[in-house]
């Protein structure tokens, strides 16, 4: 279906339905098409140093398993 086909279909609609189509597109033109990009925020060094030990302690097993997987996938040199 082409844009011309859609336009012809809209022209054949009753006036009330054409107003609904117009209202829909008017509303879409006012709204942003895409979300604005999110800003990446970094923790201040002091805050990171404050929370990092607890984070690594809490997730110790996860980091151990990730390191183990990394070692098993690393190419060996001989």
Number of C-alpha atoms within 10 A of each C-alpha: 5 6 8 9 10 11 10 10 11 15 12 11 12 9 11 9 13 15 12 11 14 13 12 11 12 11 11 11 10 8 10 9 8 6 7 7 6 6 6 5 6 8 9 9 8 8 10 12 11 11 11 11 10 11 11 12 10 11 10 12 11 11 13 11 11 12 12 11 11 11 11 10 9 8 8 7 4 3
